[in-house]
Amino acid sequence: MRKRTAEEVERLLKGYEESGLSRQQYCEREGFPVTTLDYYRQRAARKALGRQNGSGLVKVKLESPPIAATSAFTLTLANGRRIESEWSFSGADLTRLIRIAEAV
């Protein structure tokens, strides 16, 4: 099987789009496997995406949800456990809570 030129591939893709035939029907008519058509279509889509933004990468902006201003308390322990509460602790109570949580 010989390698098709870029012009031939473009002609086949354009022919498929304009034919109104299924992939299978078009490939049988033109005499090549459906997998080849699929490969050409995927390659053309990747190329088109690369032309749109230059590199094929998409720029995104990450935003965190707003944090409500409350007197919430979150304690994250070294083992990954978290304790969350909306009530405040005295220094002695907080120390006791940490010791108990770390002992578990």
CORJOKA-V438758 format. One record per backbone hydrogen bond with DSSP energy under -1.0 kcal/mol. NH is the residue of the N-H (numbers start at 0). CO is the residue of the C=O. If there is no record, write none. Layout:
<<NH,CO> <NH,CO>>
//
This chain:
<<8,4> <9,5> <10,6> <11,7> <12,8> <13,9> <14,10> <15,11> <16,12> <17,13> <18,14> <25,21> <26,22> <27,23> <28,24> <29,25> <30,26> <31,26> <36,32> <37,33> <38,34> <39,35> <40,36> <41,37> <42,38> <43,39> <44,40> <45,41> <46,42> <47,43> <48,44> <49,45> <50,46> <51,47> <52,48> <53,49> <69,67> <72,84> <74,82> <76,80> <79,76> <82,74> <84,72> <93,89> <94,90> <95,91> <96,92> <97,93> <98,94> <99,95> <100,96> <101,97> <102,98>>
//
